[in-house]
Amino acid sequence: MTPLAERLQAIRAGIPPGVTLIAVSKTQPAEAIREAYAAGQRDFGENYAQEWRGKAEDLADLADLRWHFIGGLQTNKVKYLAGKVAYVHTVDRLELAQELSRRFAGKGAVARVFLEVNVGGETSKEGCAPEEVPALARAVSSLPAIEVVGLMCIPPPSEDPRPHFRRLRALRDELGVRELSMGMSADWKVAIEEGATFVRIGTAIFGARPKR
Ligand SMILES: *Cc1c(COP(=O)(O)O)cnc(C)c1O
């Protein structure tokens, strides 16, 4: 087994049924994704539309690979994603959702999305404010080619993540959606304890990230 396959297996052993492991491959080369795929991994997360496009082309032969877009998304990049990514985890404004709906409809597809919530109230951070979630969810759900499947968050890095994960779960329960995208290399076990259904793990699988 390769070191990567071993790390993957060790993480999988801690992931209960019903939780999807997303291998976050941003800035990693296509060969690393291929290696994880060979070890049985099928869900991959990418952050940068341009970089992702190149890799998606290189890996087009892996037909059952599922892409998750997990980075900040500019409206003008949505056209590249339409019909090609399984989930978008970072919807935080209506304008972006409108473009997703429009572009996915153009491909005869439905965009499955998470609303990203700024649980820590950080001023510099993407994500909508927790108070805005119900209204945003209502507006997004009324669009024709988009489905809100759940909520996503990245807690402030210097704080205990648990209360933030709890808050996201409570918001999810209020909304009546299904999924919770939360937990990264440093805190995925806590996230699973708090009800995560998708965890997004990069460095603990691939090792340190090459610079962009
Ligand atoms: C990079 C990234 C991850 C993975 O982070 P690691 O600490 O390497 O596991 C997860 N989620 C998002 C949104 C990211 O940008």
The ligand as an SDF file (V2000), in Angstrom:
LIG
                    3D

 15 15  0  0  0  0  0  0  0  0999 V2000
   -8.8070   23.2930    2.1700 C   0  0  0  0  0  0  0  0  0  0  0  0
  -10.1630   23.0310    2.6680 C   0  0  0  0  0  0  0  0  0  0  0  0
  -10.4620   21.8670    3.4080 C   0  0  0  0  0  0  0  0  0  0  0  0
   -9.4250   20.8440    3.8060 C   0  0  0  0  0  0  0  0  0  0  0  0
   -8.5480   21.3680    4.7440 O   0  0  0  0  0  0  0  0  0  0  0  0
   -7.4860   20.4250    5.4870 P   0  0  0  0  0  0  0  0  0  0  0  0
   -7.1730   21.1690    6.7230 O   0  0  0  0  0  0  0  0  0  0  0  0
   -6.3230   20.2970    4.5650 O   0  0  0  0  0  0  0  0  0  0  0  0
   -8.1370   19.1230    5.7450 O   0  0  0  0  0  0  0  0  0  0  0  0
  -11.7840   21.6630    3.7920 C   0  0  0  0  0  0  0  0  0  0  0  0
  -12.7520   22.5380    3.4920 N   0  0  0  0  0  0  0  0  0  0  0  0
  -12.4970   23.6620    2.7800 C   0  0  0  0  0  0  0  0  0  0  0  0
  -13.6260   24.5790    2.4740 C   0  0  0  0  0  0  0  0  0  0  0  0
  -11.2060   23.9480    2.3650 C   0  0  0  0  0  0  0  0  0  0  0  0
  -10.9840   25.0720    1.6830 O   0  0  0  0  0  0  0  0  0  0  0  0
  1  2  1  0
  2  3  1  0
  2 14  2  0
  3  4  1  0
  3 10  2  0
  4  5  1  0
  5  6  1  0
  6  7  2  0
  6  8  1  0
  6  9  1  0
 10 11  1  0
 11 12  2  0
 12 13  1  0
 12 14  1  0
 14 15  1  0
M  END
$$$$
